[in-house]
Amino acid sequence: MRLRPDDPSYVSALVSFLRERSCVAYVLDDQVTIEVIRPHSFGQQEIDEIAAILRTWQTKSPEARFAIMD
């Protein structure tokens, strides 16, 4: 799944948050898009788990917004 924070200053914090929750997360070459993978989860299960993690992040950073690219 690819994510793009509306404010690039959140990229580092979001990557760290995802990694702390056992996701593989890294920034793509454009420096604003994050690729996130949930190891050992596939298909809809992976999407649901990442979505739950992102909801948790948004409760901690309600001012931060992001777009899901795929």
Backbone as CSV, one residue per row, in Angstrom:
resi,resn,N_x,N_y,N_z,CA_x,CA_y,CA_z,C_x,C_y,C_z
1,MET,0.858,-1.158,0.000,0.000,0.000,0.000,0.910,1.228,0.000
2,ARG,0.499,2.247,-0.726,1.247,3.493,-0.759,0.430,4.609,-0.119
3,LEU,1.118,5.408,0.687,0.500,6.518,1.390,1.257,7.794,1.059
4,ARG,0.546,8.897,1.058,1.196,10.194,0.862,0.590,11.191,1.844
5,PRO,1.370,11.571,2.870,0.881,12.591,3.794,0.666,13.918,3.072
6,ASP,-0.386,14.643,3.465,-0.632,15.966,2.881,0.505,16.926,3.217
7,ASP,1.076,16.761,4.399,2.190,17.591,4.841,3.437,16.710,4.892
8,PRO,4.430,16.973,4.042,5.634,16.133,4.006,6.383,16.048,5.339
9,SER,6.139,16.969,6.239,6.847,16.908,7.527,6.404,15.700,8.374
10,TYR,5.306,15.046,8.000,4.827,13.869,8.727,5.403,12.554,8.203
11,VAL,6.134,12.592,7.121,6.632,11.355,6.510,7.454,10.549,7.503
12,SER,8.436,11.159,8.103,9.316,10.440,9.030,8.556,9.863,10.217
13,ALA,7.680,10.651,10.803,6.913,10.182,11.958,6.001,9.018,11.590
14,LEU,5.382,9.097,10.424,4.491,8.016,10.006,5.266,6.740,9.714
15,VAL,6.403,6.853,9.059,7.233,5.671,8.797,7.653,5.029,10.116
16,SER,8.103,5.829,11.066,8.511,5.298,12.373,7.349,4.606,13.076
17,PHE,6.186,5.230,13.057,4.997,4.655,13.690,4.658,3.298,13.079
18,LEU,4.685,3.216,11.759,4.373,1.956,11.076,5.401,0.870,11.419
19,ARG,6.668,1.243,11.427,7.719,0.267,11.751,7.591,-0.239,13.182
20,GLU,7.215,0.639,14.105,7.024,0.233,15.501,5.904,-0.792,15.648
21,ARG,5.042,-0.853,14.656,3.927,-1.792,14.675,4.125,-2.948,13.706
22,SER,5.390,-3.285,13.503,5.807,-4.464,12.717,5.472,-4.390,11.236
23,CYS,5.353,-3.189,10.701,5.181,-3.024,9.261,6.550,-2.776,8.632
24,VAL,6.675,-3.137,7.390,7.815,-2.727,6.598,7.377,-1.439,5.917
25,ALA,8.058,-0.348,6.215,7.680,0.953,5.661,8.933,1.685,5.224
26,TYR,8.863,2.280,4.055,10.001,3.055,3.550,9.495,4.142,2.620
27,VAL,10.333,5.153,2.458,9.989,6.301,1.633,10.490,6.053,0.223
28,LEU,9.648,6.339,-0.755,10.023,6.167,-2.153,10.899,7.333,-2.619
29,ASP,11.402,7.229,-3.819,12.334,8.220,-4.347,11.797,9.641,-4.361
30,ASP,10.489,9.811,-4.427,9.935,11.174,-4.462,9.992,11.858,-3.094
31,GLN,10.390,11.121,-2.054,10.569,11.615,-0.686,9.270,11.993,0.039
32,VAL,8.135,11.729,-0.565,6.858,12.032,0.096,5.888,10.854,0.107
33,THR,6.157,9.838,-0.674,5.281,8.672,-0.738,5.889,7.547,0.089
34,ILE,5.056,6.915,0.890,5.489,5.819,1.751,4.908,4.516,1.222
35,GLU,5.750,3.530,1.076,5.310,2.166,0.760,5.248,1.416,2.079
36,VAL,4.120,0.772,2.345,3.964,0.022,3.599,3.452,-1.378,3.293
37,ILE,4.072,-2.336,3.953,3.730,-3.755,3.783,3.542,-4.342,5.182
38,ARG,2.575,-5.177,5.311,2.332,-5.877,6.577,2.763,-7.319,6.376
39,PRO,3.977,-7.683,6.855,4.459,-9.056,6.652,3.489,-10.094,7.217
40,HIS,3.420,-11.186,6.540,2.604,-12.335,6.941,1.103,-12.103,6.799
41,SER,0.723,-11.016,6.157,-0.677,-10.754,5.859,-0.791,-10.517,4.360
42,PHE,-1.889,-10.945,3.790,-2.042,-10.829,2.347,-3.449,-10.360,2.017
43,GLY,-3.558,-9.709,0.866,-4.868,-9.322,0.352,-5.623,-8.420,1.298
44,GLN,-6.886,-8.725,1.479,-7.764,-7.890,2.298,-7.317,-7.851,3.749
45,GLN,-6.782,-8.941,4.253,-6.299,-8.965,5.636,-5.192,-7.923,5.827
46,GLU,-4.259,-7.841,4.891,-3.185,-6.857,4.972,-3.755,-5.437,4.947
47,ILE,-4.667,-5.186,4.048,-5.291,-3.861,3.933,-6.005,-3.492,5.235
48,ASP,-6.748,-4.425,5.793,-7.490,-4.165,7.034,-6.543,-3.884,8.203
49,GLU,-5.458,-4.639,8.296,-4.506,-4.439,9.390,-3.805,-3.086,9.266
50,ILE,-3.392,-2.725,8.072,-2.749,-1.432,7.870,-3.743,-0.310,8.148
51,ALA,-4.970,-0.458,7.711,-5.995,0.558,7.957,-6.224,0.758,9.455
52,ALA,-6.229,-0.316,10.215,-6.403,-0.213,11.669,-5.220,0.530,12.297
53,ILE,-4.031,0.248,11.845,-2.847,0.944,12.349,-2.924,2.430,12.012
54,LEU,-3.361,2.744,10.799,-3.469,4.143,10.381,-4.536,4.888,11.183
55,ARG,-5.608,4.216,11.536,-6.635,4.852,12.372,-6.054,5.198,13.749
56,THR,-5.245,4.306,14.285,-4.586,4.572,15.562,-3.671,5.785,15.446
57,TRP,-2.918,5.856,14.359,-2.020,6.998,14.156,-2.804,8.298,14.068
58,GLN,-3.931,8.267,13.387,-4.730,9.484,13.243,-5.322,9.940,14.575
59,THR,-5.593,9.035,15.486,-6.074,9.470,16.798,-4.964,10.166,17.572
60,LYS,-3.718,9.787,17.330,-2.577,10.417,17.997,-2.151,11.698,17.296
61,SER,-2.435,11.813,16.016,-2.064,12.992,15.216,-3.270,13.416,14.373
62,PRO,-4.326,13.909,15.007,-5.564,14.207,14.268,-5.411,15.286,13.201
63,GLU,-4.421,16.138,13.334,-4.214,17.189,12.339,-3.541,16.662,11.065
64,ALA,-2.946,15.494,11.151,-2.226,14.920,10.008,-3.194,14.168,9.093
65,ARG,-3.078,14.437,7.839,-3.905,13.761,6.824,-2.995,13.084,5.812
66,PHE,-3.528,12.066,5.173,-2.762,11.378,4.137,-3.713,10.803,3.109
67,ALA,-3.183,10.545,1.940,-3.949,9.899,0.877,-3.414,8.491,0.684
68,ILE,-4.322,7.554,0.454,-3.929,6.188,0.115,-3.848,6.125,-1.398
69,MET,-2.671,5.769,-1.894,-2.425,5.805,-3.333,-2.929,4.533,-4.028
70,ASP,-2.862,3.397,-3.382,-3.357,2.140,-3.957,-3.689,1.145,-2.895
